[in-house]
Each structure stands twice: as C-alpha cells, then as structure tokens.
Amino acid sequence: MSFSIGIIGLPNVGKSTLFKALTKKQVDASNYPFCTIDPNVGIVQVPDKRLTALAKISKSQKIIPTAIEFVDIAGLVKGAHKGEGLGNKFLAHIREVDAICQVVRDFHNPDVTHVEGKVNPKEDIQIINLELIMADLETITKRIKDIEAKARSGDKELVKLLAIYQKIKAVLDKGELPSLTLINDEEKILVKDLGLLTLKPMLYVLNVDEKNINKNNLPHRPVRHSFNEEAKAGQLSTVNCQLSIPISAKIESEIAELPPAEQKAYLADLGLKQSGLDALIAASYKLLNLITYLTSGPEETRAWTITKGTKAPKAAAKIHTDFEKDFIKAEVINYKDFVNTGSELAAKEKGLMHLEGKNYTVQDGDVIYFKI
C-alpha cells in the first residue's frame, strides 16, 4: 500500500457516507450514533491521466496506479476517554496510518441528529482533538513508566528517549496538540513505534451543505487548530498548521452511483472542477509532501509514490529493496517529453533523456528506468 489515511469524527458527521462514496465500498451509514463499530477499510486508486498516455505509447499490458487505504472507525463523542459512548478504544485501529482525516459536520439537516445538539464545526474539532490528546497521553504515560527506572540506571539511549517522551507529555498534559516542530525528524523516528495520533499530519474535511458546495469550491487551504486554553474559550490557536477542504458527502455519494461517463457532466452541472475524492487525494499528497514518479514498458505502466526530496536509490527501493544497494544509475525522461516525442527512443535521440547518479533528487512526473 502506498499510504493510508484514518477517518475520524463525531457520530453522524458523514464519515461513513464519505467513506462509502470514496471507496464505493458498501458500509452501514444509518442515521444513528456508533453505527460503525469495527473499522471499515477500503482501497482507492489514485487517478492519474499520465498513466494512460504512457501505457498507450509503451503498449503496456496493464496499468497500476498508486493506491490509498482509507480506514473508517466508529464515531467518537465528548468524554470518550472517560468511557462515554463506545469509548476511544477504536483509535487503536488508526495508530499505523500515515495521516488522519477528521470529518467535521458543517451541513444542516434536521433529520440527521447531532450528538451535541447543534452544528458547530469549531467545537466538534475541539472535542475530537481532545480525544486524540487523551489517547496519546495514556499511551505515552505508560511508556514513560516502563522505561523510567531503566533510564535512571544510566542507559544513554533510554535517557534520550525518556527526555523526548517527557517533552511530548508536557504538551499533552496542557490539553494541547504538540506543535509540528516540537520534535525533530530523528526524534520522530524514535517515537514512531508509539503511533502517536497527535503527531500525525491532520486533514480536516468540512462536510458542507449541498447548496453551499459551490461557495466552498476552493483549493485546499490552511487551517490552524490546537486544543488549549484559548480553544476552550471558543477560539482556535495557531499552533498547528494543517489542511482543510470542503466536501459535500451527499454529492459525493451521488457521484459514486453514476457511470464514469456521466460523472464529469454531473460535476459540470454543479459547477465543480473536480470531485471531492480528487480534492481529498490532492490535499493528502500536499499534506504528506508526496510526489509520483513513473515506470513504463510493454509489461506495465506504473505510478510510484515517494516523499518529495527522495534521492534516486531510495526511490528505486520502492520497486524492490535490493534496488537501493545495487543502484548504478537512472535513465530519466520527463513525462511531457516522453509523450510529446512519442517514444522512449525518440526522447533519447532528441537528447531529452538524462543519466543520473545516486545524488539525483527524483522529480514529480519523472519516467525512470533504473540500472542495477
């Protein structure tokens, strides 16, 4: 799997409706709290027009796009960490995901109950964020207890680890989301096994009224949230900068039921440039700092998702782990050059293919053949 996203939110905010639309996987999305108990997992292929164009030129037998795994868990309620509703034990199902998608209700429908009795996106975000904080606080408190005594004995690695844990716990104790810069990349690797939810990139999906979707049909925009004293007073702080996109789960469910040929016409009638799925995928890539390189030949044309800034050997390892240590060089052609010239050979003859070594930083849209 290329990457995975956990979907969370209060009950009846449209989580399962959105999940069903995104994955076309039939799940129970009835109008009552806690309908989703076991996690629903669905796989979505990332649409990429470049693959079709390359496959046509290479006469590929198959096309393999990047895939995203979506994990939808039971709705959380205020006080879940105290055992309210179904509790917050279901958060364990998304400890391993790469990012979290928090669905926030911003639609008004008297036939769909709101567990808090009113539609207030800001308060809903605060409730969910607090549940994430409390879940992580429990996790990290247990881990500190496990290693504290050993760290006092002088084990340097454990002393270092304990200091990182305590730094994170100090923020969680205040009821705040840790800042994105609280710990460095090396420290994030050291605490990765904890699967801390508050350290994962967060994408907020605002499930808006169908009539308002055109007003909200904007590129994903930054939204800043942290549950602290300021937030408790009804104001959101600017500690964490994440991404927010507006989607109408109702519209997405309608689109999902249409044949592919009719979906574009339906979007055009609504004045939408892209579906919510496409918007969510684009936002996810930006949130996780991802790009795509491509491979193409008679057997297959395939998309490979990597982190922006990845060097050629590490990118090659996505194909096979041995490719990294056996890497010699990479033949690289820009996607547009490949398509415009009509073949790999033509691109080479025009001098549009370049040989790159171990220090080459792979670019989005590179068509690569690795030499090992």
Order of alpha helices (4+ residues) and beta strands (2+ residues): beta-alpha-beta-alpha-beta-beta-beta-alpha-alpha-alpha-beta-beta-alpha-beta-alpha-alpha-alpha-beta-beta-alpha-alpha-beta-alpha-alpha-beta-beta
